[in-house]
């Protein structure tokens, strides 16, 4: 679609018909901004389509997950570009990108020096604070997905565009639900991660998790909860605290540092008292001696990585996985091809190059921080202004299926863009 001088041009550089490397360019005749610039976390990281840094005026970083933020330092190799986001998001993004460079540095076109330039170029933005970049105006809204995370409302050329980024309209123990006071819209870019799948009701999910965890620990077993360092680890700690879990709980790895960062930013937390109760309830693992000791005690161990692709969870599983009285409870989405997904499907996984047959009980609890199908459809039905809808961030045909549902059931124009496709609003 080609537009005239007064159109807002939107180009999908990544995240179209896939989950990963989210990046969208929004352009007027004068200004161009990027909505995220993430990576695809394969064996070697995949990047969005190239865009010359000199043509970019600013980057909006919606949240710290690497599939949205991991490639932003590319724009700091020569001439630094301003990066807009919440102050908490900057701290969490820095934590995750530092670890990313440490683990994957050989494959990356940037190093710590570019990350430091990104940090210096960051401009803190509060929720609902209006910001201008050239002739583009935008504000960030709480997305309910991750601490400090945001959706973006962009205004330019007389048009209003909503980029949901990853969002959640269900309140969790850790976070309030998304701010959905969007007003009239001309275009919406919405995630499709769970467009064909409903999540278990939160109350039922929590009760089942607590019941099964208690059962294992009371029988003398240890429960390993592989969890993402940012958000999920703290959510699980809050769930245990909210249900007055009586047995030892420990947190290990990068989840400790993420928790320390959140303690300084309680304004982003739904229930600061519950969060601090959870923090005081858990023990912090600081060295290998403690790690060895706790792995043999009846307790709950919350440790990254959430998909068992590294981190202390890979140490614990080798010990905890050997005994049938123990359990491994996965609490987040497991990408196909990861050890976590293999564990779910086959009861075994490859850790440190060796196939590990797991005797421990294996469970999956869908503590998702994304909208499920019901919430995505409700969001579409509440949109005002008859916007065109672009469905992104979905695998296995979810973007196409969701766009079809929007056209047929909501009566709105909807498209599942291909990578590199450009539209004029």
C-alpha positions as CSV (number, residue, x, y, z in Angstrom):
1,X,0.0,0.0,0.0
2,X,1.6,3.3,-1.0
3,X,0.6,6.4,0.8
4,X,0.7,10.1,0.1
5,X,2.4,12.8,2.1
6,X,0.0,12.6,5.0
7,X,0.2,8.9,5.6
8,X,1.8,7.1,8.5
9,X,4.0,4.3,7.2
10,X,4.4,1.1,9.2
11,X,7.1,-1.5,8.2
12,X,7.4,-4.9,9.9
13,X,11.1,-5.6,10.3
14,X,10.6,-8.7,12.5
15,X,8.1,-10.5,14.7
16,X,5.7,-11.0,11.7
17,X,4.3,-14.5,11.5
18,X,6.9,-15.6,14.1
19,X,7.7,-15.2,17.8
20,X,11.0,-13.4,18.2
21,X,13.0,-10.4,16.8
22,X,10.1,-8.0,17.3
23,X,10.8,-4.7,15.4
24,X,8.5,-2.2,13.7
25,X,9.4,1.0,12.0
26,X,6.9,3.9,12.1
27,X,7.6,6.7,9.7
28,X,6.2,10.1,8.7
29,X,7.6,12.5,6.0
30,X,10.0,13.9,8.7
31,X,10.6,11.3,11.5
32,X,11.1,7.6,11.9
33,X,11.0,5.7,15.2
34,X,11.3,2.0,16.0
35,X,9.0,0.1,18.2
36,X,11.4,-2.4,19.8
37,X,14.3,-4.1,18.1
38,X,14.7,-7.6,19.5
39,X,16.5,-10.9,18.7
40,X,15.4,-14.5,17.8
41,X,17.0,-16.7,20.4
42,X,18.1,-19.7,18.3
43,X,21.5,-21.4,18.6
44,X,22.9,-18.3,16.9
45,X,20.8,-15.1,17.5
46,X,18.6,-13.9,14.6
47,X,18.1,-10.2,14.1
48,X,15.4,-8.1,12.5
49,X,15.7,-6.8,9.0
50,X,18.4,-4.1,8.7
51,X,17.5,-0.4,8.9
52,X,20.2,2.2,8.4
53,X,20.8,3.7,11.9
54,X,21.1,7.2,10.4
55,X,17.5,7.0,9.3
56,X,16.2,6.3,12.8
57,X,15.4,9.2,15.2
58,X,14.5,7.2,18.3
59,X,13.7,3.7,19.7
60,X,10.8,2.9,22.0
61,X,11.8,-0.1,24.2
62,X,8.6,-1.6,25.5
63,X,10.0,-4.3,27.8
64,X,13.1,-6.2,28.8
65,X,12.6,-9.6,27.1
66,X,15.3,-10.1,24.6
67,X,12.9,-10.8,21.7
68,X,11.9,-7.2,22.0
69,X,15.1,-5.5,23.3
70,X,18.1,-7.7,22.6
71,X,19.3,-5.9,19.4
72,X,18.9,-2.3,20.5
73,X,22.6,-1.8,21.2
74,X,23.2,-2.1,17.4
75,X,22.0,1.5,17.2
76,X,24.9,2.6,19.4
77,X,27.8,1.3,17.3
78,X,28.4,4.7,15.6
79,X,26.0,7.5,16.4
80,X,24.0,6.8,19.6
81,X,20.2,7.0,19.3
82,X,17.8,8.0,22.1
83,X,16.0,5.0,23.7
84,X,12.7,5.7,25.5
85,X,11.2,3.5,28.2
86,X,10.5,3.3,31.9
87,X,13.3,3.6,34.4
88,X,12.7,0.0,35.6
89,X,12.7,-1.3,32.1
90,X,16.1,0.1,31.5
91,X,17.5,-1.6,34.6
92,X,16.0,-5.0,33.7
93,X,17.0,-4.7,30.0
94,X,20.6,-3.9,31.0
95,X,20.6,-7.0,33.2
96,X,19.3,-9.3,30.4
97,X,21.5,-7.9,27.6
98,X,24.6,-8.1,29.8
99,X,23.9,-11.8,30.3
100,X,23.2,-12.1,26.6
101,X,26.6,-10.6,25.7
102,X,28.3,-12.9,28.2
103,X,26.6,-16.0,26.8
104,X,26.5,-15.2,23.0
105,X,29.1,-12.4,22.6
106,X,30.9,-14.3,19.8
107,X,27.8,-14.1,17.6
108,X,26.8,-10.5,18.4
109,X,27.7,-7.3,16.4
110,X,28.0,-5.3,19.6
111,X,29.7,-5.5,23.0
112,X,29.5,-3.9,26.5
113,X,30.7,-0.6,25.1
114,X,27.5,-0.3,22.9
115,X,25.3,-1.4,25.8
116,X,26.8,1.4,28.0
117,X,26.1,3.9,25.2
118,X,22.5,2.6,25.1
119,X,22.3,3.1,28.9
120,X,23.6,6.7,28.6
121,X,21.2,7.4,25.7
122,X,18.1,6.2,27.7
123,X,15.4,8.7,28.4
124,X,13.0,7.7,31.3
125,X,9.3,7.9,30.5
126,X,6.5,7.4,33.0
127,X,3.2,5.8,32.1
128,X,0.8,8.2,30.4
129,X,3.6,10.8,29.9
130,X,3.4,12.5,26.5
131,X,6.7,12.6,24.5
132,X,7.5,14.2,21.2
133,X,10.1,13.0,18.7
134,X,10.0,15.3,15.6
135,X,6.4,15.3,14.4
136,X,5.6,12.0,16.2
137,X,3.9,12.1,19.6
138,X,3.7,9.0,21.9
139,X,2.9,7.8,25.4
140,X,3.5,4.5,27.2
141,X,0.8,2.6,29.0
142,X,1.2,-0.2,31.5
143,X,1.0,-3.5,29.6
144,X,0.6,-5.8,32.6
145,X,3.1,-8.2,31.0
146,X,6.4,-7.5,32.8
147,X,7.5,-5.1,35.5
148,X,8.2,-1.7,33.8
149,X,6.7,-3.0,30.5
150,X,4.5,-1.0,28.3
151,X,2.2,-0.7,25.3
152,X,2.8,2.4,23.1
153,X,0.2,4.8,21.8
154,X,1.7,6.7,18.8
155,X,0.1,9.8,17.2
156,X,1.3,11.4,13.9
157,X,-0.2,12.7,10.7
158,X,-3.6,12.9,12.4
159,X,-3.6,9.2,13.0
160,X,-3.5,7.2,16.3
161,X,-1.7,3.8,16.4
162,X,-1.7,1.3,19.3
163,X,1.2,-1.1,19.6
164,X,0.2,-3.5,22.4
165,X,3.6,-5.2,22.5
166,X,3.2,-8.2,24.8
167,X,0.3,-7.5,27.2
168,X,-1.9,-9.1,29.8
169,X,-5.4,-8.0,30.8
170,X,-5.5,-10.3,33.8
171,X,-4.2,-9.1,37.1
172,X,-1.5,-11.4,38.5
173,X,0.1,-11.6,42.0
174,X,3.0,-9.5,40.8
175,X,1.4,-7.0,38.4
176,X,-1.7,-5.0,37.8
177,X,-3.6,-5.7,34.5
178,X,-2.9,-3.7,31.4
179,X,-4.2,-0.1,31.0
180,X,-6.6,-0.4,28.1
181,X,-7.9,3.2,28.0
182,X,-6.8,3.5,24.4
183,X,-9.4,6.0,23.0
184,X,-10.2,6.1,19.2
185,X,-7.7,4.4,17.0
186,X,-6.8,4.2,13.3
187,X,-4.5,1.2,13.6
188,X,-3.6,-1.5,16.1
189,X,-0.6,-3.8,16.1
190,X,-1.5,-6.7,18.5
191,X,0.3,-9.8,19.7
192,X,-1.1,-13.3,18.7
193,X,1.0,-15.5,21.0
194,X,-2.0,-17.4,22.4
195,X,-4.6,-16.5,19.8
196,X,-5.8,-20.1,19.7
197,X,-5.4,-21.1,23.3
198,X,-7.2,-20.1,26.6
199,X,-5.3,-20.0,29.8
200,X,-6.5,-21.9,32.9
201,X,-8.3,-19.5,35.3
202,X,-5.6,-18.0,37.6
203,X,-7.3,-19.1,40.9
204,X,-7.6,-22.7,39.8
205,X,-4.0,-22.7,38.4
206,X,-2.6,-21.3,41.7
207,X,-4.5,-23.8,43.9
208,X,-3.3,-26.8,41.8
209,X,0.3,-25.5,41.8
210,X,0.2,-25.1,45.6
211,X,-1.4,-28.4,46.2
212,X,1.0,-30.4,44.0
213,X,4.1,-28.5,45.4
214,X,3.0,-29.1,49.0
215,X,2.4,-32.8,48.3
216,X,5.9,-33.3,46.9
217,X,7.7,-31.4,49.8
218,X,5.6,-33.1,52.5
219,X,6.7,-36.4,51.0
220,X,10.3,-35.5,51.5
221,X,10.9,-34.3,47.9
222,X,12.4,-31.2,46.3
223,X,10.5,-29.1,43.7
224,X,12.6,-27.4,41.0
225,X,10.8,-24.5,39.3
226,X,12.8,-23.4,36.3
227,X,11.6,-19.8,35.8
228,X,12.5,-16.7,33.8
229,X,14.7,-14.4,35.9
230,X,12.5,-11.3,35.3
231,X,8.8,-11.5,36.3
232,X,8.1,-15.2,36.5
233,X,10.5,-16.1,39.3
234,X,9.0,-13.2,41.4
235,X,5.5,-14.2,40.4
236,X,6.0,-17.7,41.7
237,X,7.5,-16.4,45.0
238,X,4.4,-14.2,45.4
239,X,2.0,-17.1,44.7
240,X,3.7,-19.1,47.4
241,X,3.6,-16.2,49.9
242,X,0.0,-15.4,49.1
243,X,-0.9,-19.0,49.9
244,X,1.2,-19.0,53.1
245,X,3.4,-21.8,51.9
246,X,5.1,-23.1,55.1
247,X,8.2,-24.9,53.7
248,X,11.6,-23.6,52.6
249,X,11.8,-21.6,49.3
250,X,15.0,-20.4,47.7
251,X,15.8,-18.2,44.6
252,X,19.0,-18.7,42.6
253,X,20.9,-17.2,39.7
254,X,20.0,-14.0,37.9
255,X,16.5,-14.1,39.5
256,X,18.2,-12.8,42.6
257,X,19.5,-9.7,40.9
258,X,16.2,-9.1,39.1
259,X,14.4,-9.3,42.5
260,X,16.8,-6.8,44.0
261,X,16.1,-4.4,41.1
262,X,12.3,-4.7,41.7
263,X,12.7,-4.0,45.4
264,X,13.8,-0.4,44.3
265,X,10.8,0.1,42.1
266,X,7.8,-1.0,44.1
267,X,5.6,1.5,42.3
268,X,5.4,-0.9,39.4
269,X,4.3,-3.8,41.6
270,X,0.5,-4.6,42.2
271,X,0.8,-5.4,45.9
272,X,4.2,-4.1,47.3
273,X,3.5,-5.7,50.7
274,X,2.9,-9.2,49.3
275,X,6.0,-8.8,47.1
276,X,8.2,-7.8,50.1
277,X,6.7,-10.7,52.2
278,X,7.7,-13.0,49.3
279,X,11.2,-11.6,49.2
280,X,11.6,-12.0,53.0
281,X,10.2,-15.5,52.8
282,X,12.7,-16.8,50.3
283,X,16.4,-17.7,50.9
284,X,19.0,-16.5,48.5
285,X,21.5,-19.0,47.1
286,X,25.0,-17.4,46.9
287,X,27.5,-20.1,46.2
288,X,28.0,-23.7,45.1
289,X,28.1,-25.1,48.7
290,X,24.6,-23.7,49.4
291,X,23.5,-25.0,46.0
292,X,24.6,-28.6,46.7
293,X,23.0,-28.5,50.2
294,X,19.6,-27.2,49.1
295,X,19.3,-29.6,46.2
296,X,19.0,-32.5,48.7
297,X,16.5,-30.8,51.1
298,X,12.7,-30.9,50.9
299,X,12.1,-27.4,49.5
300,X,11.1,-25.3,46.5
301,X,14.0,-24.0,44.3
302,X,13.1,-21.2,41.9
303,X,16.0,-20.9,39.3
304,X,16.6,-19.7,35.8
305,X,16.6,-20.5,32.9
306,X,12.9,-21.0,32.4
307,X,13.4,-23.3,29.4
308,X,16.5,-25.1,30.9
309,X,18.8,-23.5,28.3
310,X,21.4,-22.6,31.0
311,X,21.6,-21.1,34.4
312,X,21.6,-22.9,37.8
313,X,18.4,-24.8,36.9
314,X,20.6,-27.0,34.6
315,X,22.7,-27.9,37.7
316,X,19.7,-28.7,39.9
317,X,17.9,-30.8,37.3
318,X,20.8,-33.2,37.2
319,X,20.4,-33.9,41.0
320,X,16.7,-33.5,41.5
321,X,15.8,-35.3,38.3
322,X,17.3,-38.6,39.5
323,X,14.7,-39.3,42.2
324,X,11.0,-40.0,41.7
325,X,10.0,-38.3,45.0
326,X,11.1,-35.0,43.5
327,X,9.4,-32.8,40.9
328,X,10.2,-30.4,38.1
329,X,7.4,-27.9,37.6
330,X,7.7,-25.8,34.4
331,X,5.8,-22.5,34.7
332,X,6.3,-20.7,31.4
333,X,6.1,-21.2,27.7
334,X,8.6,-23.8,26.3
335,X,9.8,-22.9,22.8
336,X,10.0,-26.0,20.5
337,X,13.6,-27.3,20.4
338,X,14.5,-26.2,23.9
339,X,15.4,-28.7,26.7
340,X,12.3,-27.6,28.6
341,X,10.0,-28.5,25.7
342,X,11.8,-31.8,25.3
343,X,11.3,-32.5,29.0
344,X,7.6,-31.8,28.7
345,X,7.1,-34.0,25.6
346,X,9.5,-36.8,26.2
347,X,10.4,-36.9,29.9
348,X,14.1,-36.4,29.1
349,X,16.3,-33.5,28.0
350,X,19.8,-32.7,26.9
351,X,21.8,-30.9,29.6
352,X,25.6,-30.1,29.1
353,X,25.6,-32.3,26.0
354,X,24.2,-35.4,27.7
355,X,20.7,-36.9,27.5
356,X,19.2,-36.9,30.9
357,X,16.3,-39.3,31.7
358,X,14.2,-37.7,34.3
359,X,12.7,-39.8,37.1
360,X,11.2,-36.9,39.0
361,X,7.6,-36.0,38.4
362,X,7.2,-33.4,35.6
363,X,4.4,-30.8,35.6
364,X,3.4,-27.8,33.6
365,X,1.6,-24.8,35.0
366,X,0.6,-22.1,32.6
367,X,1.6,-19.0,34.6
368,X,1.5,-16.9,31.4
369,X,2.1,-13.2,31.3
370,X,0.4,-12.9,27.9
371,X,-3.3,-12.6,27.1
372,X,-5.0,-15.8,26.2
373,X,-7.4,-16.2,23.3
374,X,-10.4,-15.0,25.3
375,X,-8.6,-11.8,26.4
376,X,-7.3,-11.1,22.9
377,X,-10.8,-11.3,21.5
378,X,-12.2,-9.2,24.2
379,X,-9.6,-6.5,23.5
380,X,-10.5,-6.5,19.8
381,X,-14.2,-6.1,20.6
382,X,-13.6,-3.1,22.8
383,X,-11.5,-1.2,20.3
384,X,-13.0,2.2,19.2
385,X,-12.7,4.0,15.9
386,X,-12.9,1.0,13.5
387,X,-9.1,0.6,13.2
388,X,-7.2,-1.7,10.8
389,X,-5.6,-4.5,12.9
390,X,-2.2,-6.1,12.3
391,X,-1.6,-9.4,14.0
392,X,2.0,-10.2,14.9
393,X,4.1,-12.2,17.4
394,X,2.5,-15.6,16.8
395,X,3.8,-19.0,15.7
396,X,2.1,-21.9,13.9
397,X,-0.2,-19.8,11.9
398,X,-1.6,-17.9,14.9
399,X,-1.2,-14.5,13.3
400,X,-3.2,-15.6,10.2
401,X,-5.9,-17.4,12.2
402,X,-6.3,-14.4,14.5
403,X,-6.6,-11.9,11.6
404,X,-9.2,-14.2,10.0
405,X,-11.2,-14.2,13.2
406,X,-11.0,-10.4,13.5
407,X,-12.3,-10.0,9.9
408,X,-15.1,-12.5,10.2
409,X,-16.2,-12.0,13.8
410,X,-15.3,-8.4,14.6
411,X,-15.9,-6.9,11.2
412,X,-12.6,-5.0,11.2
413,X,-10.0,-5.0,8.5
414,X,-7.2,-7.2,9.7
415,X,-3.9,-8.4,8.2
416,X,-1.1,-10.8,9.3
417,X,1.9,-9.0,7.7
418,X,4.8,-10.8,6.2
419,X,8.4,-9.8,7.3
420,X,9.4,-6.7,5.4
421,X,5.9,-5.7,4.5
422,X,5.0,-2.0,4.6
423,X,1.6,-0.4,5.1
424,X,0.3,3.2,5.0
425,X,-2.3,4.2,7.6
